Amino acid sequence: MSTTAKFVKDTQQKPKYSTRKKNRCQMCGRPRAYMRHFGLCRLCFRKLAHKGELPGVTKASW
């Protein structure tokens, strides 16, 4: 089996135990610093927020 086919097979399989499931960023696949509400990691969130592509997100000021 080629490496790409094995990678696709492994990523499409559901984990045997639900605790093994790890949330990942939808844009870059980063597993750490994941924001559930947006489905993005902090880096992609920041990039999109600065561009103004996330509706309702404003810079904090107090």
FITIKE-935349 format. One record per residue: residue number from 1; residue in one letter; chain; x, y, z of N, C-alpha, C in turn. Coordinates in steps of 0.1 Angstrom, whole numbers, m for minus. Atoms other than C-alpha are relative to their C-alpha. Layout:
// residues N
NUM | A | A | X | Y | Z | X | Y | Z | X | Y | Z;
...
This chain:
// residues 62
1 | M | A | 8 | m12 | 0 | 0 | 0 | 0 | 9 | 12 | 0;
2 | S | A | m8 | m12 | 0 | 14 | 34 | m9 | m2 | 8 | 12;
3 | T | A | 0 | m8 | m13 | 21 | 59 | 18 | m12 | 10 | 0;
4 | T | A | 11 | m9 | 1 | m6 | 83 | 5 | m13 | m7 | 3;
5 | A | A | 13 | 8 | m2 | m33 | 56 | 4 | m1 | m4 | 15;
6 | K | A | 0 | 4 | m14 | m23 | 45 | 39 | m4 | 12 | 9;
7 | F | A | 3 | m12 | m8 | m25 | 81 | 52 | m15 | 3 | m1;
8 | V | A | 15 | m2 | 2 | m60 | 85 | 37 | m8 | m10 | 8;
9 | K | A | 7 | 11 | m8 | m71 | 52 | 52 | 0 | 3 | 15;
10 | D | A | m1 | m2 | m14 | m58 | 61 | 86 | m8 | 12 | 5;
11 | T | A | 7 | m12 | m5 | m73 | 96 | 87 | m15 | m1 | m2;
12 | Q | A | 15 | 1 | 2 | m108 | 85 | 75 | m6 | m10 | 10;
13 | Q | A | 5 | 10 | m10 | m111 | 57 | 101 | m4 | 7 | 13;
14 | K | A | 5 | m5 | m12 | m131 | 65 | 132 | 9 | m6 | 11;
15 | P | A | m8 | 6 | m11 | m110 | 60 | 164 | m8 | m10 | 8;
16 | K | A | 7 | 10 | m8 | m118 | 30 | 185 | m6 | 5 | 12;
17 | Y | A | 5 | m7 | m12 | m123 | 51 | 216 | m2 | 14 | m2;
18 | S | A | 4 | m13 | 3 | m140 | 84 | 216 | 10 | 10 | 6;
19 | T | A | m9 | m9 | m6 | m113 | 100 | 239 | 12 | 2 | m9;
20 | R | A | m12 | m2 | 9 | m87 | 96 | 211 | m3 | 10 | m11;
21 | K | A | 4 | m10 | 10 | m106 | 120 | 189 | 6 | 14 | 4;
22 | K | A | m7 | m12 | m3 | m86 | 153 | 187 | m6 | 11 | m9;
23 | N | A | 5 | m11 | 8 | m101 | 186 | 175 | 12 | 6 | m7;
24 | R | A | m10 | m6 | 8 | m80 | 201 | 147 | m5 | 12 | m7;
25 | C | A | 4 | m12 | 8 | m80 | 234 | 129 | m4 | m4 | m14;
26 | Q | A | 5 | 3 | 13 | m100 | 233 | 97 | 9 | 5 | m11;
27 | M | A | m8 | m5 | 11 | m75 | 254 | 78 | 14 | m6 | m1;
28 | C | A | m14 | 5 | 1 | m41 | 241 | 88 | 2 | m13 | 7;
29 | G | A | m1 | 13 | m6 | m48 | 210 | 108 | 8 | 0 | 14;
30 | R | A | m7 | m1 | m13 | m30 | 222 | 140 | m9 | m5 | 11;
31 | P | A | 8 | 6 | m11 | m41 | 202 | 171 | m1 | 9 | 12;
32 | R | A | m1 | m8 | m12 | m31 | 228 | 197 | m6 | 13 | m2;
33 | A | A | 6 | m14 | 0 | m47 | 261 | 207 | m12 | 0 | m9;
34 | Y | A | 12 | 2 | 8 | m80 | 250 | 191 | m12 | 8 | 6;
35 | M | A | 12 | m7 | m5 | m111 | 273 | 195 | m12 | m6 | m6;
36 | R | A | 11 | 8 | 4 | m142 | 252 | 194 | m11 | 8 | m7;
37 | H | A | 11 | m9 | 6 | m166 | 281 | 186 | 2 | 3 | m15;
38 | F | A | m3 | m4 | 13 | m148 | 289 | 154 | 6 | m12 | m8;
39 | G | A | m5 | 12 | 7 | m132 | 255 | 145 | 14 | 3 | m5;
40 | L | A | m13 | m4 | 5 | m98 | 272 | 141 | 10 | 1 | 11;
41 | C | A | m10 | m2 | m10 | m65 | 274 | 159 | 2 | 15 | 2;
42 | R | A | m2 | m14 | m3 | m54 | 307 | 174 | 7 | 8 | m11;
43 | L | A | m8 | m7 | 10 | m30 | 315 | 146 | m9 | 3 | m12;
44 | C | A | 9 | m3 | 11 | m56 | 311 | 118 | m12 | 9 | 4;
45 | F | A | 11 | m9 | m5 | m83 | 328 | 139 | 5 | 15 | 0;
46 | R | A | m5 | m13 | m1 | m60 | 358 | 144 | 2 | 6 | m14;
47 | K | A | m2 | m4 | 13 | m51 | 359 | 107 | m13 | 5 | m7;
48 | L | A | 13 | m3 | 6 | m88 | 359 | 96 | m7 | 12 | 7;
49 | A | A | 6 | m11 | m7 | m99 | 383 | 123 | 7 | 14 | m4;
50 | H | A | m6 | m12 | 5 | m73 | 409 | 112 | m4 | 4 | m14;
51 | K | A | 5 | m3 | 13 | m85 | 406 | 76 | m15 | 4 | 0;
52 | G | A | 14 | m4 | m1 | m121 | 411 | 88 | m9 | m11 | m6;
53 | E | A | 8 | 11 | 6 | m133 | 377 | 75 | m8 | m8 | 9;
54 | L | A | 9 | 6 | m10 | m149 | 366 | 107 | m10 | 10 | 5;
55 | P | A | 10 | m10 | m4 | m182 | 383 | 112 | m3 | 0 | 15;
56 | G | A | 3 | m2 | m14 | m189 | 397 | 147 | 12 | 0 | 9;
57 | V | A | m12 | m1 | m8 | m153 | 396 | 158 | 6 | 13 | 0;
58 | T | A | m6 | m13 | m1 | m139 | 429 | 170 | 12 | m1 | 10;
59 | K | A | m11 | m1 | m9 | m107 | 439 | 187 | m5 | 5 | 13;
60 | A | A | 4 | m4 | m13 | m110 | 442 | 224 | 5 | 14 | 4;
61 | S | A | m5 | m12 | m5 | m108 | 476 | 240 | m8 | 3 | 13;
62 | W | A | 7 | m3 | m13 | m115 | 486 | 276 | 8 | 10 | 8;
